[in-house]
Amino acid sequence: MGKTTFASLLCRAFANDGARVLAVDADPDANFAAALGIPADRAAELQPVARMKELAEERTGASGGYGSFFKLNPKVNDLPEKFCLEHDGVRFLWMGTLEQGGSGCACPESTLVKRLMGHLLLERDEVVVMDMEAGLEHLGRRTAESVDTLVVVVEPGQRSLQTAQQIMRLAADVGIDEVYVVGSKVRDGEDRRLIEQAVPSERLLGAISFCEGVRRADRDNLPPDLLSPEALREVREIKDRLLHLRTK
């Protein structure tokens, strides 16, 4: 189970408990919609906000092309309603990716995406689950500071655990304080112990067992909760622990 599968199950766990959920795909390898069970023909109607050049120029007032002056705080509060797709109780938005990390690309599209991400994370009364590109190099400080919680999905292997440690350090560098880890594809007690030894207990939300149902769901392009109720149960427990830790 990778991060996109986990994100889709987390959306389902929140939605099943009555939360208003917005799922945002900010990964260049965009397959969050499929993991949520959105039919391919409906997903094909969408385009990423990051590629909407005309919209970006309209909202930022850019008229002279790159290098010209434009608004850094464009109106975005109406965009989720215009570009979201709702499926089975979860609203979905294809964000696309930022051009560069840190200060970011000084262009209308990047400015619009950053402003919209900040709006989604700070100004809306709902659970926002964002499937991001692996790593944090693409995430600017202002956007990162809007993130409540970063969840890193790891597999029981040294390379995956080392990558997770690096992401946790990068998260601190850009101002994300709440960083947690979820173990994935755990087959036995030895896998579980490896993760528990590498991750501080206060940062470990739990682990998800290796599941043939999840593998079949990925193969058949189906939402994982349909074929693996056990995985959904484990993710719901992770969700409950996350909420408990955030309210302590």
RASULJO-V306602 format. One record per helix or strand. SS is the DSSP state (H for helix, E for strand). FROM is the first residue (numbers start at 1). TO is the last residue. Records with the same first field share a line. If there is no record, write none. Layout:
SS=FROM-TO ; FROM-TO
This chain:
H=3-16 ; 32-35 ; 40-43 ; 49-51 ; 53-60 ; 79-83 ; 108-122 ; 141-144 ; 158-173 ; 189-198 ; 201-203 ; 212-220 ; 224-227 ; 229-246
E=21-26 ; 85-87 ; 90-94 ; 127-132 ; 150-155 ; 179-186 ; 204-209
